[in-house]
Amino acid sequence: MAISIGPLPISPVSSSHSPPSRKDEMLSRSYSEPIPLPRRFSVLKERLVSGKESTLVPSWQRLIQSLSDEVDLVSSLGSQAVPTIDFSNIKKPGVAEVFREGLRQRGVAIIRNVIPRGTAEDLYQGAMGYLDENAEKRPRTPQESDLQELYWSAAQIKARGHPNVLEAQRFVMGLWTSKDPKARVTTNFPITYADRIRTGQKTADTRSPAAAHIDGGSVERWETDGYGRAGTYNEIFQGQWEDYNPWESSTRLTVTSDLYHKAGACSIFRMYQGWLALSPGPSSMRVCPLLKHATAYFLLRPFFSPSSSSSSSPETENWAFTPTNSILHGALPSYAQEINSSIHPHLQLRRSLIDIPDLSPGDYLIWHPDLIHSITSSSPTPSASVMYLPCVPLTQTNALYLSRQRKSFLLGCPGPDFFDGCGYGSGHGRGEAHYIGRPGVQEISDAGGEEGLRAMGLLPWDEEEADTDFEREVLAMANGILFPDLYDMY
């Protein structure tokens, strides 16, 4: 059935972001010494831990000991520390629960064969053809980067709306829980976040590796108006890191992870970032699968320093509680949170950063938004080409973003997080607006049917499909944002 769309109730797209650049992928200057920030950060740090020395010091000591044991374990396991399941097994209770427990502990996992290999290879050929056909219209990609500023190819549309992809996303998002029964979030109705493609065509001697880093902001994790608003890390800052639950969704719904308008920073709540493999080859991803321990460590690190400036030993007794300076180790406003061996010695990154197992076309790699990872290549051959494909639940903030992203799609612009006047900041025109072969609404319907259209904000949700009264309220809220008049789209 052909689909026609009347005037959509879409809010304006913000143009506050700067152009995408290499800053999107990595901190542009890796540094071995911590960098002092403005004085307000020292005030912020003191307020966070004031009167808590008696709990934070023993908490730090427990963390360092436990972290050392965990590093030994993942170092011995290597790539086997990454849980893996075949898509055909995600509904088998015993196998699925073992996988979910591994994901809960490690914060990273692979679902094999989410899309059939032949289909994934066809998507890859389609994406490459789209790039080649529009080569003269595209912005010039930096020589050292294989990240393509591409958002709306038919390949991306088909992958995002593929029923297996949406089913896999529901499966892994179901790991998240909420201690607030009225938290306005549902994982049963995934929505689309339009990100880019990494072609994997650069080799080890021509591509600069990204520093180990964490997505989702940097200084925002300590700031009151960032993660502090939701109390995301309260247990860690109160000296009870063991009680911190990385999978608690209610404490992330009001987070502002992008206070400084960094281009390419994700402003929504992603439960996972993800890669869908499109071509065979070695993985270019390394991860530190110590989710709970590593998060507690990099958050507490700014409050502890070596007792002697000449001491480089990571032993607990050589470190003292020092909450009064303005340093947030690895964090600078508008940059990604960097993690490196010089300023985060207890993580033992040479041992704890492990290679992801090789991906085959159709495999789906996912990782927690707080997971330390790096993108590099240790192989002389091209790495696997991948499509960024995050798992995004339906929330109020995410529905608001979706309404803006919908306009970007219809205009052929990058999504709001990547938007710069519908261009790339370098005089390259209006994004993909004039690209040959750019798909439209009908292609989304052909690829994913009604579920694919809803994930893109192009069709209202059926509120009767909700499992609970509260989930029905979430769907009604999202419909109210995206379709205030609830008109007939057919």
C-alpha positions, 0 to 999 in steps of 0.5 A: 500500500502506498503511503502518503503523509500530510503536514507533520507536526514537527518541532524545529531542529536546533542548530546549536551543534558545531560541525562533526569532526574527529572530536566525535570519535576521540579526545583530540589530545591524549595526555599523561597529566591531569588537566585542572578545570575552572575553580567551580569544579573544585567547589562541585567536588567538595559538595559531592563528598563533603562529610563522607571521608569516613565512608569513601576512603574504605569504599575506595580501598575495597574497590581497588582490591576487587578491581585488581581481582577482576582485571586478573579474571578478564585478562585470563579470559581475553575475548571469551569474557564477551558473552555471545548468543545466537539470535535463534536462542534468545527466546530459549529461557536457559540459554538466554538467562545465562547470556543476560547474566553475562551481559549484566556483569560485563556490559558488552555482548554479541548476538550472532546472526541477527540478520542473515549473512547474505542480507547483511552483505547485500546491505553493505553493497547497497551502502557502498553503492550509495556512497559511490553514486553520491561521491561528488556530493559528499563531504570529504572524509578525513584521511585517517578516518573510515567513519562515514557521515551517512545517515539515510541510505537505504541500507541503514533504513532497512537495517534499523527497521528489520524485525530481527533487529527490533526483536534483538533490541527488545531482548537486551533492553529487557535487562534494564529495570526500574525501581520507580514503577512510574518511570516513564520508559518502556523497552517494548517499543524500540525507536530509531536513532540515526547514526553513521557507518564505519567502512573499515577500509583503513589499515593499521598503518594509515588509521589513528586509533581512538583513545580509550573513552566513554560515550555519553558526556564527560564532566557531566557525570559529576555535575549537578545539572548533568547526571546529578539531576537524576542521582545516577551515581549516588551510591558510588559518591556515598561510599557504597559502590557495591550497591550501584546498579548500572542497569537502573533506568529510572535514574537516567531519564532526566540526565543531561549528558550534553551540557556543552553541545559537543557535535556528535554527542548523544543527547538521548537515553541509549540503553546500548550503543551498537554495531551491526556487522556488514562485512567480514573481517577482524573487529576494530573494537576493544573493551574493558568489560569491568562495567560496575568496577570501572565506572566506580573507579573513574568516578572516584579517581578525582578524589584520590591521589598518590601520597607521593608525587614520585610514587607510581604504584597503584597500591591502595596504601599509596593513595590519599583522599584529596577532594579539593582540587578542580581535576576530573581525570580524563574529563574536559567540557565538550570532549569525550571522557578519556581513560588512559593508563597514566591517570587511571593506573588501577584499571591496568588497561594493557591487561583489561582492554580486550579485543572483541571477537571477530564479527561476521556479517549480520552479527550485532555487538552491543555495549552499555553507555558507561563501558570503556572502549576504544576503536583501533586496528591491530590487523594489516587487513581491513576490519569489518564494516559496521553500522552504528545501531543503538538500542533506544527505549521510548521515553519522553526525552527520546520521543521529543528527539524523535520528533526532530529526527523525523524532520531531519529524515524528511529533509535529508539532513543529519539527525539533530545530534549531528545537525549543522544547518543541514550541512557538515560545516564545510560548505558541502550543501544540504546533507543528503537532501540531493543524494541519488537513491535516498529512500523515503517513507515508503521504503521504511514501510517496505523494510519494517512495516508498521513497527518500522514506521513507528520506530521512526516516528512516522506512525502512532503507536497502538496504545492497546498493545501496551502490557500495562496501564502505565505503559499505555500512558507512555505510549499516549505521551509519545503519541501526544508529542509526535502526533498531537492531532492523531490524524490518519496517515494513510 
